[in-house]
């Protein structure tokens, strides 16, 4: 089964996501401290996320909800095409 070659590391992908979230936070004129209060995610976790991309899934979900991005997060992996007939068979078992 062939998969696309990924040229970025998981850490690089996480960091790119964190940059997007940071930009959205700034567009909405929300400080890290305010986002911490809105999301119930510690200030330190938000700061670390924006600096390194490191965050737990539950904290990312809380941040997404606080920023009005829950639908974007919920829609991850929803429109993934099948790569072969075996995947169709496997999914329906």
N, C-alpha and C positions, 0 to 999 in steps of 0.2 A: 504494500500500500504506500503510494508516494504521497508525501506531504510537502507543502511549500517550505522552502528554506528560509529560516528566520535569521536576519542579519543583525538583529538587536538582541541583547541579553534581556532576561526578565527584569532585571534591575533598571535597565534603560527604558523599557516599556513603562514600568511603574513611574519612573521619573517624568516621562512625557505626560502621563496622566496627571501627575501632581502639578505640573506646570499649567495644564489646562484648567484644573480646578482652582489654582491660585489666581489665574487670569479672570475667571468668572467671579471669584470672591472680590477681587479688586474692582471689577466693572460694577458690581453691586454695592461698592463702597462699604464693605464689611471688613472690619479688622480681624486679625487672627483671634484676638481675645473675644470679640463679639461672636465670631463663628463658634468658638469654644462653648460659649454660653448657649447659643442657639441649638447646637448639635449634641451637647452633653459629651463632647470629646475633649479630653484635656488639652490645654494650651500647648503643652510640650509635645503631644502627639501631632497636633496640627503643624506646629513649627517643624518637627522632624519630617513629616510627610512632605511639606513644601520644599524642604531642603534635600531630602534623600529619596523620596518616593515610597518610603517604608511606612506601612499602615496595615492594621487588621481589616478584614473585610467588613466586620460590623461597624468599625469606626468610619470607614469609607462610605458605607450605606447611610450612617447618621449624618455625615457631612452632605452627601447628595440630597437627602431629604431636606435638610436645613437650607440648602441653596436652590431648592426647587428642581433638582435634577434626578429625582427618583425614577422617573420613566426612562431616562437614558440608561440608568444602571440596570433597571429591570429588563430592558430590551437587549442586553448583551446576549450573544449566542442564540438569538431567536431566528435569525434568517441565514442559517448555515446550510449551504447546498450539499447534497450528497456527492461523494467523490466516486462511488461505485455502487453497484446493485447490492453487494454484500452489506453495506451500511443500511440500506433500506430493510433488508431481511432482518438484520440484527436489531434494529430499532423496534420492529414489530413483534419481537419474541417476548 
